[in-house]
Every structure is written in C-alpha cells, then in structure tokens.
Amino acid sequence: MAITTADLKRMQRDIETLKKQVARLERRGNGKQRAAAQRRKAALPLARAKNENELADEILRRAGLLAELTPEEKAMAAEWRALPEARKQQVVHKLRTTPFNPTFSETIIQDRGER
C-alpha cells in the first residue's frame, strides 16, 4: 500500500490535533504530567528531513510501522541485487504470470479470519 502526499499530510494534521488534545488534558492535571510530556517532546524532535521521503520514513518509524532489516533480510536483498538483470526479469515475469489458487488476497483474508 503506497502512502500519498495527501495521506502523509493528513496523518501529520491528525498527530498535531492529538498532541493538542493531550496537552489540553494534561493541563487539567496537576502540572507534573505536562512537564513530563514537554521533556519527552524535547527528547524526540523530528529530525530535519532532507526531503519528503525521509520525513515519511521518520514518521512511520516512530509509529512502529517501519523497521530496520534483519541481517538475514539484508543478505537476501544483496543476493537479489547480485543477480543478472535478465534473471531478475525472468523471476518477475514468472510471478506476474503464475495463477495462484487461492489468490494472495484470498489467503490474507482467510488468515485474518483465523485470528
């Protein structure tokens, strides 16, 4: 699923709205919570992104939706990159033309129903 610029901006607005709501709720408390929240916020500033993709990566990473690759995954990626371009094209073509039964989407739906 690709995230569009509009989706990213909407997520940023939602995050800002939630931050304001939390701050308002914390102000109703005894003040200690607000000070703790300010310290947390200061400790985790959004890094200055060089471009929109880096900002999206940072937001997704903080939300727990983006993780670093494991050493095994990095090794598999290196193995794929080392293949000749003709072989990569063969693999991609095979995946696009192979009829899966059940389809991948049906498999996901069935898996979600079992949980």
All heavy atoms as an XYZ file, in Angstrom:
922
protein
N       0.845     -1.173      0.000
C       0.000      0.000      0.000
C       0.886      1.230      0.000
O       1.708      1.409      0.885
C      -0.892     -0.031      1.236
C      -1.746      1.192      1.377
S      -2.813      1.009      2.804
C      -2.608      2.589      3.532
N       0.726      2.068     -0.960
C       1.520      3.282     -1.067
C       0.844      4.405     -0.285
O      -0.375      4.504     -0.246
C       1.669      3.683     -2.523
N       1.653      5.229      0.318
C       1.146      6.374      1.059
C       1.361      7.609      0.204
O       2.484      7.902     -0.195
C       1.844      6.519      2.417
C       1.532      5.306      3.285
C       1.415      7.805      3.111
C       2.194      5.328      4.617
N       0.290      8.322     -0.067
C       0.391      9.513     -0.897
C       0.759     10.721     -0.048
O       0.702     10.675      1.180
C      -0.943      9.799     -1.606
O      -1.923     10.107     -0.606
C      -1.399      8.614     -2.445
N       1.121     11.794     -0.716
C       1.448     13.033     -0.024
C       0.250     13.519      0.780
O       0.396     13.977      1.916
C       1.874     14.110     -1.042
O       2.965     13.596     -1.797
C       2.281     15.380     -0.353
N      -0.937     13.391      0.207
C      -2.152     13.818      0.909
C      -2.355     13.002      2.181
O      -2.714     13.540      3.226
C      -3.364     13.691     -0.014
N      -2.115     11.683      2.094
C      -2.242     10.828      3.275
C      -1.248     11.242      4.352
O      -1.579     11.303      5.541
C      -1.996      9.356      2.917
C      -3.085      8.767      2.056
O      -4.216      9.267      2.102
O      -2.797      7.785      1.361
N      -0.027     11.514      3.936
C       1.015     11.909      4.877
C       0.649     13.221      5.565
O       0.769     13.351      6.786
C       2.354     12.031      4.161
C       3.561     12.332      5.020
C       3.754     11.259      6.079
C       4.799     12.446      4.156
N       0.166     14.183      4.794
C      -0.224     15.465      5.378
C      -1.398     15.295      6.335
O      -1.452     15.920      7.394
C      -0.568     16.462      4.274
C       0.662     16.945      3.537
C       0.313     17.931      2.449
C       1.596     18.349      1.722
N       1.351     19.291      0.650
N      -2.355     14.436      5.954
C      -3.494     14.177      6.839
C      -3.027     13.552      8.138
O      -3.471     13.930      9.226
C      -4.516     13.257      6.152
C      -5.766     12.996      6.991
C      -6.694     11.978      6.362
N      -6.042     10.788      5.870
C      -5.615      9.778      6.646
N      -5.752      9.836      7.941
N      -5.038      8.719      6.113
N      -2.091     12.596      8.043
C      -1.556     11.953      9.246
C      -0.846     12.977     10.134
O      -1.000     12.956     11.357
C      -0.595     10.822      8.859
C      -1.298      9.612      8.285
S      -0.229      8.350      7.548
C       1.091      8.171      8.695
N      -0.104     13.893      9.526
C       0.585     14.918     10.293
C      -0.424     15.825     11.007
O      -0.235     16.171     12.168
C       1.495     15.743      9.384
C       2.717     14.984      8.930
C       3.536     15.754      7.910
O       2.983     16.400      7.026
N       4.851     15.690      8.046
N      -1.501     16.197     10.300
C      -2.537     17.029     10.934
C      -3.186     16.283     12.085
O      -3.427     16.853     13.156
C      -3.597     17.429      9.902
C      -3.193     18.564      8.999
C      -4.392     19.118      8.219
N      -5.170     18.106      7.528
C      -4.954     17.693      6.287
N      -3.977     18.206      5.579
N      -5.717     16.769      5.738
N      -3.468     14.994     11.875
C      -4.076     14.188     12.934
C      -3.159     14.103     14.149
O      -3.618     14.209     15.291
C      -4.388     12.771     12.433
C      -5.507     12.746     11.402
O      -6.209     13.755     11.247
O      -5.670     11.685     10.763
N      -1.879     13.931     13.902
C      -0.913     13.856     15.002
C      -0.893     15.174     15.771
O      -0.903     15.186     17.008
C       0.492     13.486     14.478
C       0.509     12.033     14.015
C       1.564     13.724     15.545
C       1.747     11.639     13.245
N      -0.865     16.284     15.054
C      -0.854     17.590     15.716
C      -2.130     17.799     16.526
O      -2.095     18.317     17.634
C      -0.677     18.714     14.692
C       0.717     18.795     14.113
C       1.788     18.917     15.181
O       1.627     19.728     16.118
O       2.793     18.205     15.085
N      -3.270     17.382     15.986
C      -4.535     17.504     16.707
C      -4.493     16.683     17.986
O      -4.903     17.153     19.056
C      -5.713     17.040     15.818
O      -5.748     17.852     14.649
C      -7.040     17.131     16.544
N      -3.990     15.470     17.881
C      -3.888     14.613     19.067
C      -2.940     15.200     20.106
O      -3.213     15.145     21.305
C      -3.432     13.209     18.658
C      -4.468     12.386     17.894
C      -3.832     11.112     17.351
C      -5.656     12.069     18.766
N      -1.840     15.767     19.663
C      -0.901     16.400     20.590
C      -1.579     17.533     21.350
O      -1.399     17.683     22.558
C       0.313     16.945     19.835
C       1.299     15.889     19.408
C       2.461     16.547     18.687
C       3.469     15.560     18.199
N       4.582     16.215     17.484
N      -2.365     18.330     20.637
C      -3.071     19.440     21.287
C      -4.079     18.919     22.295
O      -4.221     19.472     23.387
C      -3.755     20.307     20.235
C      -2.787     21.133     19.420
C      -3.494     21.906     18.329
C      -2.483     22.627     17.438
N      -3.127     23.319     16.313
N      -4.787     17.853     21.944
C      -5.766     17.283     22.862
C      -5.082     16.744     24.116
O      -5.572     16.946     25.228
C      -6.562     16.176     22.176
C      -7.530     16.677     21.132
C      -8.193     15.541     20.369
O      -7.822     14.385     20.501
N      -9.195     15.891     19.560
N      -3.967     16.077     23.945
C      -3.219     15.546     25.090
C      -2.738     16.691     25.970
O      -2.848     16.641     27.201
C      -2.035     14.668     24.612
C      -1.098     14.352     25.758
C      -2.556     13.385     23.985
N      -2.200     17.736     25.346
C      -1.720     18.884     26.119
C      -2.857     19.515     26.911
O      -2.690     19.874     28.086
C      -1.086     19.911     25.182
N      -4.029     19.637     26.288
C      -5.182     20.217     26.976
C      -5.584     19.344     28.165
O      -5.863     19.843     29.258
C      -6.328     20.357     25.974
C      -7.394     21.300     26.398
C      -8.425     21.662     25.310
N      -8.779     20.597     24.384
C      -8.420     20.573     23.088
N      -7.694     21.540     22.578
N      -8.800     19.580     22.310
N      -5.578     18.033     27.984
C      -5.930     17.124     29.074
C      -4.881     17.169     30.182
O      -5.218     17.124     31.362
C      -6.076     15.691     28.541
C      -7.286     15.436     27.648
C      -7.195     14.054     27.014
C      -8.572     15.584     28.440
N      -3.638     17.276     29.821
C      -2.581     17.318     30.825
C      -2.632     18.615     31.627
O      -2.308     18.628     32.812
C      -1.213     17.156     30.167
C      -0.966     15.737     29.695
C       0.351     15.564     28.966
O       0.947     16.577     28.544
O       0.772     14.421     28.831
N      -3.030     19.704     31.005
C      -3.144     20.977     31.732
C      -4.196     20.897     32.815
O      -4.134     21.591     33.818
C      -3.460     22.119     30.765
C      -2.234     22.643     30.061
C      -2.511     23.966     29.367
N      -3.481     23.866     28.293
C      -3.191     23.565     27.022
N      -1.946     23.324     26.688
N      -4.124     23.504     26.113
N      -5.168     20.040     32.624
C      -6.211     19.856     33.638
C      -5.674     19.119     34.860
O      -6.264     19.157     35.912
C      -7.385     19.080     33.058
C      -8.139     19.847     32.006
C      -9.288     19.034     31.482
N      -9.898     19.705     30.348
C     -10.732     19.140     29.511
N     -11.064     17.876     29.681
N     -11.228     19.818     28.509
N      -4.549     18.416     34.671
C      -3.942     17.671     35.778
C      -3.166     18.591     36.701
O      -3.378     19.801     36.755
N      -2.222     18.027     37.442
C      -1.502     18.801     38.444
C      -0.245     19.479     37.900
O       0.523     20.045     38.666
C      -1.137     17.905     39.633
C      -0.254     16.755     39.222
O       0.273     16.742     38.122
N      -0.087     15.787     40.107
N      -0.009     19.422     36.630
C       1.142     20.098     36.044
C       2.350     19.202     35.885
O       3.200     19.444     35.046
N       2.458     18.184     36.695
C       3.609     17.277     36.583
C       3.568     16.518     35.264
O       4.588     16.324     34.631
C       3.625     16.295     37.759
C       3.923     16.936     39.085
C       3.935     15.912     40.182
C       4.128     16.591     41.525
N       4.046     15.645     42.627
N       2.380     16.116     34.862
C       2.254     15.379     33.604
C       2.665     16.256     32.431
O       3.316     15.801     31.506
C       0.817     14.898     33.413
C       0.388     13.856     34.408
C      -1.085     13.542     34.287
O      -1.869     14.373     33.848
N      -1.457     12.350     34.701
N       2.292     17.521     32.472
C       2.621     18.430     31.380
C       4.130     18.610     31.263
O       4.682     18.591     30.169
C       1.945     19.773     31.597
C       2.167     20.729     30.458
C       1.385     21.989     30.661
N       1.582     22.856     29.513
C       1.422     24.149     29.550
N       1.046     24.736     30.656
N       1.621     24.873     28.473
N       4.802     18.756     32.384
C       6.254     18.918     32.363
C       6.922     17.667     31.813
O       7.873     17.741     31.029
C       6.766     19.225     33.767
N       6.418     16.505     32.186
C       6.981     15.248     31.693
C       6.767     15.132     30.185
O       7.658     14.691     29.453
C       6.352     14.066     32.411
N       5.598     15.550     29.724
C       5.309     15.486     28.294
C       6.219     16.431     27.521
O       6.689     16.096     26.435
C       3.846     15.829     28.026
N       6.482     17.593     28.077
C       7.369     18.540     27.404
C       8.789     17.988     27.333
O       9.476     18.169     26.329
C       7.354     19.889     28.131
C       6.065     20.649     27.912
C       5.990     21.907     28.752
O       6.702     22.058     29.730
N       5.106     22.816     28.358
N       9.238     17.306     28.383
C      10.577     16.707     28.356
C      10.648     15.615     27.300
O      11.611     15.494     26.567
C      10.943     16.141     29.732
C      11.355     17.191     30.739
C      12.013     16.562     31.954
N      11.166     15.586     32.636
C      10.268     15.892     33.575
N      10.080     17.135     33.944
N       9.546     14.944     34.144
N       9.587     14.793     27.213
C       9.565     13.729     26.195
C       9.583     14.327     24.801
O      10.287     13.869     23.915
C       8.332     12.844     26.373
C       8.463     11.808     27.464
C       7.349     10.770     27.359
N       6.023     11.353     27.377
C       5.322     11.603     28.471
N       5.818     11.357     29.653
N       4.105     12.116     28.384
N       8.789     15.372     24.597
C       8.712     16.007     23.286
C      10.060     16.607     22.902
O      10.503     16.483     21.761
C       7.635     17.088     23.285
C       7.405     17.707     21.929
C       6.277     18.714     21.987
C       6.084     19.366     20.639
N       5.035     20.369     20.661
N      10.731     17.219     23.858
C      12.036     17.817     23.586
C      13.076     16.740     23.296
O      13.999     16.948     22.509
C      12.482     18.671     24.766
N      12.927     15.576     23.912
C      13.899     14.499     23.722
C      13.742     13.825     22.364
O      14.684     13.212     21.878
C      13.752     13.462     24.827
N      12.573     13.944     21.748
C      12.321     13.246     20.492
C      11.881     14.192     19.375
O      10.820     14.030     18.792
C      11.225     12.183     20.684
C      11.536     11.058     21.648
C      10.300     10.214     21.890
C      12.662     10.202     21.113
N      12.675     15.195     19.055
C      12.253     16.079     17.961
C      12.326     15.351     16.634
O      13.156     14.470     16.443
C      13.269     17.216     18.017
C      14.488     16.576     18.586
C      13.992     15.534     19.552
N      11.440     15.718     15.732
C      11.507     15.157     14.386
C      12.785     15.664     13.730
O      13.051     16.860     13.719
C      10.313     15.593     13.539
C       9.116     14.668     13.519
C       8.022     15.245     12.635
C       9.465     13.287     13.086
N      13.556     14.740     13.241
C      14.801     15.117     12.578
C      14.484     15.960     11.348
O      13.482     15.741     10.676
C      15.575     13.863     12.186
N      15.327     16.915     11.063
C      15.141     17.723      9.863
C      15.327     16.818      8.656
O      16.409     16.285      8.422
C      16.159     18.850      9.814
C      15.833     19.949     10.750
C      15.092     21.014      9.966
N      14.850     22.133     10.838
C      13.699     22.749     10.889
N      12.716     22.366     10.123
N      13.532     23.758     11.695
N      14.284     16.622      7.937
C      14.340     15.735      6.781
C      14.864     16.496      5.574
O      14.525     17.646      5.358
C      12.957     15.179      6.484
N      15.701     15.830      4.807
C      16.217     16.441      3.588
C      15.146     16.481      2.511
O      15.154     17.335      1.655
C      17.435     15.668      3.090
C      18.621     15.777      4.013
C      19.792     14.988      3.495
C      20.936     15.042      4.487
N      22.021     14.161      4.120
N      14.224     15.516      2.581
C      13.139     15.510      1.604
C      11.905     14.858      2.213
O      11.934     14.377      3.344
C      13.565     14.794      0.311
C      13.926     13.342      0.540
O      13.241     12.638      1.277
N      14.991     12.884     -0.072
N      10.839     14.863      1.462
C       9.566     14.346      1.950
C       9.632     12.845      2.270
O       9.006     12.385      3.217
C       8.507     14.611      0.884
C       7.110     14.613      1.417
C       6.139     15.125      0.376
O       5.760     14.315     -0.484
O       5.785     16.310      0.436
N      10.398     12.086      1.496
C      10.511     10.649      1.745
C      11.159     10.368      3.089
O      10.735      9.475      3.823
C      11.304      9.969      0.629
C      10.527      9.895     -0.665
O       9.310      9.964     -0.669
N      11.240      9.768     -1.769
N      12.191     11.127      3.430
C      12.852     10.926      4.716
C      11.918     11.288      5.865
O      11.923     10.622      6.902
C      14.136     11.753      4.786
C      15.228     11.224      3.877
C      16.476     12.086      3.912
O      16.536     13.043      4.712
O      17.395     11.789      3.143
N      11.122     12.336      5.691
C      10.157     12.715      6.716
C       9.118     11.606      6.887
O       8.764     11.244      8.014
C       9.471     14.029      6.339
C       8.420     14.537      7.319
C       9.021     14.761      8.700
C       7.794     15.821      6.802
N       8.641     11.050      5.782
C       7.677      9.951      5.845
C       8.288      8.751      6.555
O       7.639      8.132      7.407
C       7.227      9.560      4.443
N       9.537      8.432      6.235
C      10.220      7.319      6.908
C      10.293      7.550      8.407
O      10.044      6.641      9.204
C      11.637      7.131      6.355
C      11.659      6.519      4.974
O      10.593      6.069      4.497
O      12.752      6.481      4.361
N      10.627      8.763      8.814
C      10.743      9.095     10.231
C       9.402      8.953     10.944
O       9.314      8.379     12.029
C      11.285     10.514     10.390
C      11.451     10.960     11.818
C      12.570     10.258     12.563
O      13.442      9.658     11.901
O      12.573     10.296     13.800
N       8.339      9.443     10.325
C       7.004      9.343     10.923
C       6.585      7.884     11.050
O       6.098      7.447     12.099
C       5.979     10.146     10.091
C       6.266     11.642     10.233
C       4.546      9.824     10.511
C       5.484     12.515      9.267
N       6.800      7.104      9.995
C       6.431      5.687     10.032
C       7.270      4.918     11.041
O       6.765      4.037     11.742
C       6.579      5.069      8.637
C       5.602      5.591      7.592
C       5.958      5.054      6.215
C       4.175      5.219      7.958
N       8.550      5.251     11.144
C       9.428      4.588     12.107
C       8.937      4.850     13.532
O       8.855      3.948     14.359
C      10.867      5.073     11.934
C      11.878      4.301     12.732
C      13.314      4.696     12.411
N      13.705      4.236     11.085
C      13.853      5.021     10.013
N      13.695      6.316     10.103
N      14.195      4.524      8.853
N       8.585      6.089     13.828
C       8.097      6.444     15.168
C       6.759      5.782     15.474
O       6.463      5.497     16.628
C       7.966      7.949     15.302
C       9.302      8.600     15.435
C       9.140     10.045     15.756
N      10.450     10.652     15.853
C      10.703     11.732     16.532
N       9.737     12.337     17.173
N      11.907     12.232     16.573
N       5.966      5.562     14.442
C       4.674      4.900     14.630
C       4.827      3.391     14.732
O       3.852      2.683     14.951
C       3.736      5.259     13.481
N       6.046      2.888     14.562
C       6.284      1.454     14.645
C       5.907      0.709     13.386
O       5.769     -0.513     13.399
N       5.735      1.425     12.278
C       5.336      0.795     11.023
C       6.506      0.574     10.075
O       6.325      0.048      8.989
C       4.278      1.657     10.328
C       3.000      1.868     11.136
C       2.090      2.864     10.433
C       2.282      0.554     11.352
N       7.681      0.999     10.488
C       8.865      0.851      9.652
C       9.993      0.360     10.536
O      10.253      0.940     11.587
C       9.218      2.205      9.014
C      10.340      2.217      8.007
C       9.961      1.391      6.781
C      10.642      3.637      7.570
N      10.632     -0.710     10.136
C      11.701     -1.283     10.947
C      12.941     -1.512     10.084
O      12.853     -1.569      8.858
C      11.247     -2.611     11.554
N      14.066     -1.643     10.735
C      15.307     -1.947     10.032
C      15.288     -3.410      9.602
O      14.689     -4.255     10.259
C      16.509     -1.692     10.940
C      16.681     -0.238     11.327
C      16.913      0.668     10.134
O      17.643      0.279      9.204
O      16.338      1.772     10.123
N      15.965     -3.701      8.509
C      16.052     -5.077      8.031
C      16.939     -5.899      8.958
O      17.917     -5.392      9.514
C      16.640     -5.116      6.623
C      15.812     -4.471      5.521
C      16.574     -4.515      4.201
C      14.474     -5.149      5.380
N      16.591     -7.187      9.087
C      17.427     -8.093      9.858
C      18.647     -8.443      9.006
O      18.632     -8.266      7.782
C      16.660     -9.385     10.192
O      16.372    -10.067      8.960
C      15.373     -9.098     10.944
N      19.703     -8.963      9.623
C      20.869     -9.376      8.830
C      20.506    -10.400      7.749
O      21.035    -10.357      6.642
C      21.808     -9.974      9.877
C      21.446     -9.268     11.144
C      19.963     -9.049     11.059
N      19.575    -11.291      8.056
C      19.147    -12.298      7.071
C      18.453    -11.622      5.882
O      18.702    -11.975      4.728
C      18.191    -13.296      7.732
C      17.727    -14.395      6.810
C      16.802    -15.364      7.511
O      17.294    -16.131      8.356
O      15.602    -15.330      7.202
N      17.596    -10.642      6.175
C      16.902     -9.927      5.103
C      17.889     -9.120      4.257
O      17.761     -9.058      3.033
C      15.841     -8.995      5.692
C      14.670     -9.747      6.302
C      13.773     -8.865      7.150
O      14.250     -7.858      7.700
O      12.581     -9.202      7.256
N      18.877     -8.527      4.903
C      19.900     -7.780      4.173
C      20.693     -8.704      3.256
O      21.017     -8.342      2.125
C      20.841     -7.070      5.147
C      20.202     -5.884      5.828
C      21.165     -5.223      6.791
C      20.501     -4.053      7.499
N      21.387     -3.407      8.470
N      20.977     -9.923      3.729
C      21.710    -10.884      2.914
C      20.881    -11.311      1.702
O      21.407    -11.425      0.586
C      22.094    -12.103      3.752
N      19.577    -11.527      1.914
C      18.708    -11.908      0.797
C      18.617    -10.780     -0.222
O      18.625    -11.022     -1.433
C      17.313    -12.290      1.304
C      17.297    -13.602      2.064
S      15.666    -14.257      2.541
C      14.688    -12.853      2.904
N      18.541     -9.534      0.252
C      18.482     -8.392     -0.659
C      19.775     -8.282     -1.462
O      19.746     -8.015     -2.667
C      18.231     -7.108      0.131
N      20.904     -8.502     -0.810
C      22.190     -8.440     -1.510
C      22.273     -9.549     -2.568
O      22.788     -9.331     -3.670
C      23.338     -8.568     -0.513
N      21.749    -10.710     -2.226
C      21.741    -11.831     -3.178
C      20.894    -11.478     -4.405
O      21.286    -11.737     -5.535
C      21.174    -13.070     -2.486
C      21.236    -14.330     -3.287
C      20.694    -15.517     -2.515
O      20.774    -15.524     -1.273
O      20.183    -16.443     -3.171
N      19.727    -10.853     -4.169
C      18.862    -10.447     -5.286
C      19.562     -9.411     -6.159
O      19.559     -9.501     -7.380
C      17.539     -9.897     -4.752
C      16.681     -9.291     -5.828
C      16.523     -7.970     -6.092
C      15.896     -9.991     -6.794
N      15.671     -7.785     -7.152
C      15.266     -9.018     -7.610
C      15.644    -11.327     -7.055
C      14.413     -9.346     -8.653
C      14.787    -11.651     -8.101
C      14.188    -10.674     -8.886
N      20.173     -8.416     -5.519
C      20.846     -7.354     -6.279
C      22.009     -7.897     -7.105
O      22.343     -7.341     -8.151
C      21.355     -6.276     -5.328
C      20.259     -5.391     -4.797
C      20.847     -4.219     -4.020
N      19.896     -3.786     -3.017
C      19.986     -4.034     -1.720
N      21.017     -4.674     -1.226
N      19.048     -3.621     -0.899
N      22.623     -8.984     -6.647
C      23.772     -9.558     -7.337
C      23.366    -10.352     -8.581
O      24.212    -10.648     -9.428
C      24.568    -10.454     -6.386
N      22.080    -10.701     -8.695
C      21.625    -11.468     -9.865
C      21.734    -10.631    -11.128
O      21.544     -9.411    -11.102
C      20.165    -11.901     -9.687
C      19.874    -12.971     -8.650
C      18.359    -13.163     -8.525
C      20.555    -14.266     -9.013
N      21.975    -11.282    -12.264
C      21.968    -10.557    -13.538
C      20.562    -10.023    -13.829
O      19.563    -10.625    -13.430
C      22.357    -11.620    -14.567
C      22.888    -12.770    -13.791
C      22.349    -12.680    -12.412
N      20.498     -8.921    -14.532
C      19.207     -8.279    -14.817
C      18.260     -9.222    -15.573
O      17.054     -9.230    -15.312
C      19.431     -6.994    -15.613
C      18.214     -6.109    -15.700
C      17.704     -5.647    -14.347
O      18.516     -5.410    -13.430
O      16.464     -5.527    -14.205
N      18.793    -10.033    -16.476
C      17.952    -10.962    -17.237
C      17.264    -11.959    -16.300
O      16.072    -12.272    -16.471
C      18.788    -11.699    -18.272
N      17.975    -12.441    -15.305
C      17.403    -13.406    -14.349
C      16.319    -12.734    -13.500
O      15.273    -13.318    -13.231
C      18.506    -13.987    -13.459
C      18.003    -14.940    -12.406
C      17.387    -16.202    -13.015
N      16.941    -17.081    -11.967
C      15.759    -17.693    -11.963
N      14.949    -17.577    -12.994
N      15.414    -18.446    -10.966
N      16.570    -11.500    -13.099
C      15.562    -10.770    -12.322
C      14.280    -10.615    -13.128
O      13.177    -10.796    -12.597
C      16.086     -9.381    -11.933
C      17.182     -9.398    -10.893
C      17.605     -7.963    -10.624
C      18.862     -7.889     -9.818
N      19.298     -6.493     -9.606
N      14.426    -10.290    -14.417
C      13.264    -10.131    -15.284
C      12.490    -11.442    -15.414
O      11.258    -11.437    -15.439
C      13.685     -9.626    -16.672
C      14.227     -8.214    -16.670
C      13.186     -7.197    -16.238
O      11.997     -7.369    -16.437
N      13.651     -6.118    -15.627
N      13.202    -12.569    -15.492
C      12.550    -13.878    -15.567
C      11.712    -14.138    -14.312
O      10.576    -14.599    -14.398
C      13.581    -14.988    -15.713
C      14.252    -15.063    -17.049
C      15.364    -16.113    -17.071
O      15.816    -16.574    -16.027
N      15.799    -16.468    -18.279
N      12.290    -13.850    -13.160
C      11.592    -14.081    -11.890
C      10.350    -13.193    -11.803
O       9.258    -13.665    -11.454
C      12.535    -13.830    -10.689
C      11.771    -13.856     -9.375
C      13.663    -14.847    -10.676
N      10.493    -11.933    -12.126
C       9.362    -11.002    -12.068
C       8.269    -11.448    -13.041
O       7.082    -11.461    -12.696
C       9.825     -9.555    -12.366
C       8.634     -8.626    -12.558
C      10.729     -9.046    -11.249
N       8.649    -11.836    -14.243
C       7.677    -12.304    -15.235
C       6.939    -13.538    -14.721
O       5.710    -13.636    -14.843
C       8.367    -12.614    -16.563
C       7.439    -13.163    -17.593
N       6.488    -12.386    -18.225
C       7.296    -14.422    -18.074
C       5.802    -13.153    -19.057
N       6.272    -14.388    -18.983
N       7.663    -14.468    -14.144
C       7.056    -15.694    -13.617
C       6.050    -15.374    -12.513
O       4.942    -15.918    -12.475
C       8.147    -16.626    -13.086
C       7.647    -17.941    -12.564
C       7.205    -18.841    -13.684
C       6.885    -20.223    -13.137
N       6.367    -21.094    -14.167
N       6.401    -14.447    -11.626
C       5.485    -14.070    -10.547
C       4.229    -13.382    -11.083
O       3.131    -13.590    -10.575
C       6.188    -13.144     -9.547
C       7.193    -13.823     -8.628
C       7.975    -12.786     -7.842
C       6.488    -14.781     -7.676
N       4.393    -12.573    -12.122
C       3.241    -11.860    -12.681
C       2.308    -12.769    -13.468
O       1.120    -12.488    -13.583
C       3.719    -10.724    -13.579
C       4.282     -9.574    -12.799
C       4.651     -8.429    -13.695
N       5.103     -7.299    -12.902
C       5.851     -6.321    -13.356
N       6.231     -6.312    -14.622
N       6.226     -5.338    -12.574
N       2.830    -13.837    -14.035
C       2.007    -14.684    -14.912
C       1.550    -15.979    -14.257
O       0.752    -16.705    -14.842
C       2.782    -15.031    -16.196
O       3.998    -15.708    -15.843
C       3.079    -13.781    -17.007
N       2.019    -16.280    -13.066
C       1.624    -17.514    -12.389
C       0.257    -17.339    -11.735
O       0.066    -16.424    -10.938
C       2.656    -17.905    -11.313
O       3.918    -18.078    -11.935
C       2.265    -19.183    -10.603
N      -0.700    -18.211    -12.070
C      -2.017    -18.120    -11.418
C      -1.964    -18.812    -10.046
O      -1.688    -20.009     -9.949
C      -2.942    -18.873    -12.380
C      -2.042    -19.827    -13.092
C      -0.679    -19.194    -13.137
N      -2.197    -18.072     -9.013
C      -2.197    -18.628     -7.665
C      -3.621    -18.985     -7.287
O      -4.558    -18.248     -7.557
C      -1.629    -17.606     -6.667
C      -0.158    -17.371     -6.843
C       0.302    -16.286     -7.575
C       0.765    -18.235     -6.295
C       1.658    -16.067     -7.748
C       2.128    -18.023     -6.462
C       2.570    -16.938     -7.189
N      -3.784    -20.151     -6.670
C      -5.101    -20.596     -6.253
C      -5.014    -21.128     -4.841
O      -4.394    -22.171     -4.633
C      -5.644    -21.653     -7.205
C      -7.106    -21.930     -6.982
O      -7.769    -21.205     -6.267
N      -7.597    -22.988     -7.598
N      -5.559    -20.503     -3.834
C      -6.313    -19.261     -3.898
C      -5.380    -18.070     -4.157
O      -4.170    -18.177     -3.994
C      -6.948    -19.155     -2.510
C      -6.029    -19.902     -1.615
C      -5.456    -21.005     -2.466
N      -6.000    -16.951     -4.513
C      -5.199    -15.763     -4.776
C      -4.563    -15.284     -3.480
O      -4.987    -15.641     -2.380
C      -6.058    -14.628     -5.361
O      -7.017    -14.237     -4.373
C      -6.750    -15.047     -6.646
N      -3.555    -14.451     -3.636
C      -2.852    -13.933     -2.467
C      -3.803    -13.156     -1.558
O      -3.781    -13.309     -0.343
C      -1.683    -13.058     -2.919
C      -0.793    -12.634     -1.802
C      -0.102    -13.563     -1.043
C      -0.650    -11.292     -1.496
C       0.713    -13.176     -0.007
C       0.170    -10.887     -0.460
C       0.856    -11.829      0.292
N      -4.673    -12.345     -2.146
C      -5.612    -11.559     -1.336
C      -6.579    -12.473     -0.579
O      -6.908    -12.213      0.577
C      -6.382    -10.563     -2.197
O      -7.080    -11.239     -3.209
N      -7.013    -13.566     -1.203
C      -7.896    -14.517     -0.523
C      -7.175    -15.185      0.639
O      -7.760    -15.413      1.696
C      -8.404    -15.573     -1.511
C      -9.388    -15.038     -2.514
C      -9.705    -16.042     -3.623
O      -8.950    -17.013     -3.806
O     -10.715    -15.828     -4.310
N      -5.899    -15.500      0.439
C      -5.109    -16.102      1.509
C      -5.016    -15.155      2.705
O      -5.154    -15.578      3.859
C      -3.690    -16.444      1.005
O      -3.810    -17.315     -0.125
C      -2.869    -17.116      2.077
N      -4.809    -13.877      2.445
C      -4.721    -12.891      3.531
C      -6.054    -12.790      4.258
O      -6.099    -12.773      5.495
C      -4.293    -11.512      2.975
C      -2.844    -11.579      2.490
C      -4.466    -10.423      4.023
C      -2.381    -10.356      1.747
N      -7.148    -12.743      3.511
C      -8.469    -12.650      4.127
C      -8.736    -13.868      5.000
O      -9.228    -13.747      6.136
C      -9.561    -12.479      3.045
C      -9.422    -11.104      2.388
C     -10.953    -12.672      3.618
C     -10.254    -10.927      1.137
N      -8.383    -15.044      4.513
C      -8.582    -16.273      5.296
C      -7.726    -16.241      6.568
O      -8.181    -16.610      7.647
C      -8.220    -17.503      4.461
C      -9.216    -17.799      3.364
C      -8.728    -18.905      2.431
O      -7.627    -19.437      2.587
N      -9.550    -19.232      1.446
N      -6.493    -15.776      6.423
C      -5.596    -15.706      7.576
C      -6.135    -14.751      8.627
O      -6.080    -15.035      9.819
C      -4.200    -15.264      7.123
C      -3.213    -15.248      8.278
O      -3.123    -16.270      8.968
O      -2.551    -14.210      8.472
N      -6.677    -13.622      8.207
C      -7.237    -12.657      9.152
C      -8.457    -13.219      9.852
O      -8.705    -12.927     11.008
C      -7.598    -11.368      8.431
C      -6.396    -10.564      8.038
C      -6.789     -9.307      7.330
N      -5.615     -8.536      6.943
C      -5.628     -7.514      6.112
N      -6.749     -7.137      5.566
N      -4.517     -6.884      5.837
N      -9.229    -14.043      9.148
C     -10.414    -14.641      9.756
C     -10.084    -15.665     10.815
O     -10.880    -15.916     11.717
N      -8.907    -16.270     10.737
C      -8.495    -17.294     11.699
C      -8.005    -16.694     13.007
O      -7.902    -17.390     13.995
C      -7.398    -18.174     11.096
C      -7.880    -19.017      9.939
C      -6.770    -19.785      9.262
O      -5.621    -19.730      9.737
O      -7.053    -20.422      8.241
N      -7.708    -15.430     13.005
C      -7.186    -14.795     14.237
C      -8.258    -14.392     15.176
O      -9.328    -14.249     15.075
C      -6.353    -13.569     13.873
C      -5.096    -13.966     13.180
C      -4.263    -12.768     12.882
N      -3.129    -13.203     12.065
C      -2.200    -12.400     11.632
N      -2.217    -11.153     11.942
N      -1.217    -12.845     10.909
